[in-house]
Amino acid sequence: MKNYLLAISLFVAFACTTQPESMQTKNYIPETPRLASDIMTAEVLWSFGRLGGPQVSPDGKSVLYTVTYFNIEENKSYRDVYTVPVSGGAAKNLTNSAGNESDPIWRPDGKKIGYLSSASGSVQIWEMNPDGSEAKQVSNIDGSISGFKYSPDGTKVFYIQNVKLDEDIHDLFPDLPKANARLENDIMYRHWDQWHDYTYQHIFIAEYSDGKVEGGTDILKGKRYDSPMKPFGGVEQIAWSPDGKTLAYTCKKKTGKEYSISTNSDIYFYNLETGETLNFTEGMMGYDQNPVFSPDGKYLAWESMERDGYESDKNRLFVADLKTGKKTDFTADFDQNAHGLSWNAESSAIYFTSDIHATDEIFKLELAGGNISRITDGVHNYQTVEPAGEKLVAQKVSMSQPAELYLVDPKTGTDVALTTVNKGLLDQLQMGKVEERWLETTDGKQMHTWVIYPPNFDPNKKYPTLLYCQGGPQGTVSQFWSYRWNFQMMAANEYIIVAPNRRGLPGFGQEWNEQISKDYGGQNIKDLLTAIDEVAKEPYVDNNRLGAVGASYGGFSVYFLAGNHDGRFKAFISHDGMFNFEHQYLTTEEMWFANWDIGGAFWDKDNAAAQRSYKFSPHNFVQNWDTPILVIHGEKDFRVPPDQGMAAFNAAVLRDIPAQFLYFPEENHWVLQAQNGILWQRVFFNWLDKWLKN
């Protein structure tokens, strides 16, 4: 079986790559390969086109989006811009260059599409006609820029650019040009996967006319703050008012230690006429972000968390009456999160997505009366939603399909596919059955669990089975499609996967979500064991071939289970997991997370909650380790630094436990490069096969 799958992999890898044409002067848009088998391989997984960034045109008749393909041979991605009619029909490729066009948006009049390109040597704003013709550069700003957006009247744009405000070592000691060092005075000197480069992300407002962007005013001039907020914020954190006189932006106006211990971001109003700035959400203490003005300019909607320091607090839907200043939480009685807010044309309703029982569905808030209704219901995740006339355009994924665009009827919840980016591949693959179960936990609760079966599943056989431990820790095991933790990929390798929505995950009410904080080794671990124990009662599960795998908090879960599993498992895999809580507390970057979830510093001996948390640290149970373990870690992971993985691997070796350490010098908390991703899959399954199939 291994040789057969290897042959498939090599065939697909050959079929999916092309030789560079003039060093790739054109984009890379591969032909759909003809597969030698209906079973997925790592090479097939990395051959899928990745759809993103959908935007409905101003007239509601067309959708703009991007598709990214990876050239495995070059270990490089290529992104193109497309449109598809809302009424249905063939998609049109608008770009075909090696420039990796990004951030495409409609000009408000619908006559042009703006986008970012590095074709001129730096990232600048370009424009093209809606059919892709007459592409030309419209900005010539010193240095590269990132996101941008036109003002509603089309007379201005805002763009985002990094501004250097701090002195580096060569500014301080100019006579030492070859010195290679950093000199720090506060924490937050590195974040997610980058060392602070002495620059700050600022918003600039520039004049736009006759297809040219002129000048630029830095609305945060001299301020050591980032807007959008790093590391993941984008243009969704910034919004023009309909009259173009106000720019709302998200910012956490804190630095260093103060920044590291707080999640208190606010929405600010910048007045273009006076240059004055107003903190619109002053006194609201958690994350306030992603402002969206109503089309009539009377209201502002945004996403808001209540408590400072709690990054997984309930994501509320707030709306403010801009005339009276009254702010209303329309989700006060809605025990779910709200994401991706989008107004209807009449300014009377807001569409949004929310996770409910391990799927992400589309909901609608009626402003008059405050009623929230559910529109869709199925085994899927809707990731975005935007009105298009009487219909909705939404991006949807599932465990069995990567993202595509759909036209959704808001009255019935039914949908019709608008794009079929990956149909050619999907039609050749046999996916495993995805089954939904509810299991009783040790404290008498009902826990949602997904069970994914191998393609061509035979109930008369016995299969090795994997317990999937979710990360986050507050991240639902929903119908996501992952290019690393892909359940269909695991199933294709003839494993049954048990994926429980254990304690500490959203989509099952705030009480369920919050229970995990300060209880890392407690009820949620019991929930994980309940899931594998219950499914292991099935006759087709081989109890002698059980494994546990997970990343981030899931990686911690694996380390903890390694010392507390009572012989259940025969193999473990931990990716970027926390191993030593005391060391983690002093080396991670976002201290608010550790302070909230662990409870505080380990030296605070009077803090009972924190002291209990540190007792859950996996390194305290290494003396019980007796099972082979694969440890995976990326060097650029500053959330869970790589020495956590090294320590776990070293401990296993010193304990004479069979172990491997897969180390990626250039990856962060994730694995983002094509060949690294394929290598990850090969090592992952080689390890499992060695201990669970031989």
Secondary structure, 3 states (H helix, E strand, C coil): CHHHHHHHHHHHHHHCCCCCCCCCCCCCCCCCCCCCCCCCCHHHHCCCCEEEEEEECCCCCEEEEEEEEEECCCCEEEEEEEEEECCCCCCEECCCCCCCCEEEEECCCCCCEEEEECCCCCCEEEEECCCCCCCEECCCCCCCCCCEEECCCCCEEEEEEEEECCCCHHHHCCCCCCCCCCCCCCCCCEECCEECCCEEEEEEEEEEECCEEEEEEECCCCCCCCCCCCCCCCHHHEEECCCCCEEEEEECCCCHHHHHCCCCCEEEEEECCCCCEEECCCCCCCCEEEEEECCCCCEEEEEECCCCCCCCCCCEEEEEECCCCCEEECCCCCCCCCEEEEECCCCCEEEEEEEECCEEEEEEEECCCCCEEECCCCCCEEEEEEEECCEEEEEEEECCEEEEEEEECCCCCCEEECCCCCHHHHCCCCCCCEEEEEEECCCCCEEEEEEECCCCCCCCCCEEEEEEECCCCCCCCCCCCCCCCCHHHHHHCCCEEEEECCCCCCCCCHHHHHCCCCCCCCHHHHHHHHHHHHHCCCCCEEEEEEEEEEECHHHHHHHHHHCCCCCCCCEEEEECCCCCHHHHHHHCCCHHHHHHHCCCCCCCCCCHHHHHHHHCCHHHHHHHCCCCEEEEEECCCCCCCCHHHHHHHHHHHHCCCCEEEEEECCCCCCCCCHHHHHHHHHHHHHHHHHHHCC
